[in-house]
Amino acid sequence: MKMMGVAVAGCLVPACTMPGAQSPTAPTEDASISAARGTNEAPLTPTRTNRAAREEQNAAQPTPYAQAQQDELGSPLTSYEMVTGYTNFYEFTMSKQGVAALAKDFKTSPWEVTVGGLVHRPRTFGLEDLLKKFPQEERVYRMRCVETWSMVIPWQGFALSHLLKEVEPMGSAQFVRFESAYRPEEMPGQRMAGYPWPYQEGLRLDEAMHALTILATGLYGTPLPVQNGAPVRLVVPWKYGSKSIKSVVKIELVEEQPATLWSTVAPHEYGFYANVNPEVPHPRWSQSSEQHIGESGRRPTLLFNGYAEQVADLYKGMDLRQYF
Ligand code: MTE
């Protein structure tokens, strides 16, 4: 990890949190979308040239499409504009609505993910290998940020377990460590002091092998936009969003519990597990309810983000207040 400057207690904002936020709020959909899209664009008039330009644009940006229209609990999908216009990617900026513009020139091709550490068959996968080798499927997941906003997102991707089986973890491997791209020349946020870049995250091996844990390569039927973690990111739907590390370049099987960016920056606020839990408040705010983006009012937060039936067994006998 490269330390950029000195971490000054009190100056660092937590994952998903705007400076000074005590009770974070999400924007209304309309305001946010217009901010994300920009409102100064002149409307196209139907001349031949403009029609051609529009067709070209459509070809370059496939129309967002999802097979499912809601999650299994009946919540509708969050709009494509919100999913891609309200993002957390601190390597670019702390402004959720500013990421997309700053990220637009980030190079995502060629891209390689190195998988190594305590494995019998270490390998480096090009993005094309990942897309070819592992069939991509749609997974509609709830995303709950530690800051208390939430969305429902149709991802495309594949189970991380498929990739891990491919490299054959050794018996001594207990955890999986993930690392994001480190390119301060392209990622202005990485030139900010106080953050131990690159962003890194970790899971216990059994969490990583769980059927719900995926590597996502797309959303809404389109390749992942950079602001959402192109070209490949982790998605762990029963944990706070900060675990779902973006733009992954390295996956390492290790024996000891790895450090994570947020538990390094503020260990008393962010634990290793980061399981969504309405009973365990963040030291500065409650986690009992959430602002679902696109809805007015708040909804109660569900244990393990509504995936308790599938994942509660992973934590049997553990004190979830201690292992937060
Ligand atoms: N991954 C990297 N590399 N950098 C980040 O800043 N932010 C995390 C996570 N992954 C982050 C990251 C946080 S705090 C959240 S809530 C989710 O990404 C947000 O994912 P989204 O922007 O696609 O909704």
Boltz pocket constraint, residues with backbone or C-beta under 6 A from the ligand:
constraints:
  - pocket:
      binder: B
      contacts: [[A, 15], [A, 16], [A, 83], [A, 86], [A, 87], [A, 88], [A, 89], [A, 90], [A, 91], [A, 143], [A, 144], [A, 145], [A, 146], [A, 180], [A, 199], [A, 227], [A, 228], [A, 229], [A, 240], [A, 241], [A, 242], [A, 243], [A, 244], [A, 245], [A, 246], [A, 247]]
      max_distance: 6.0
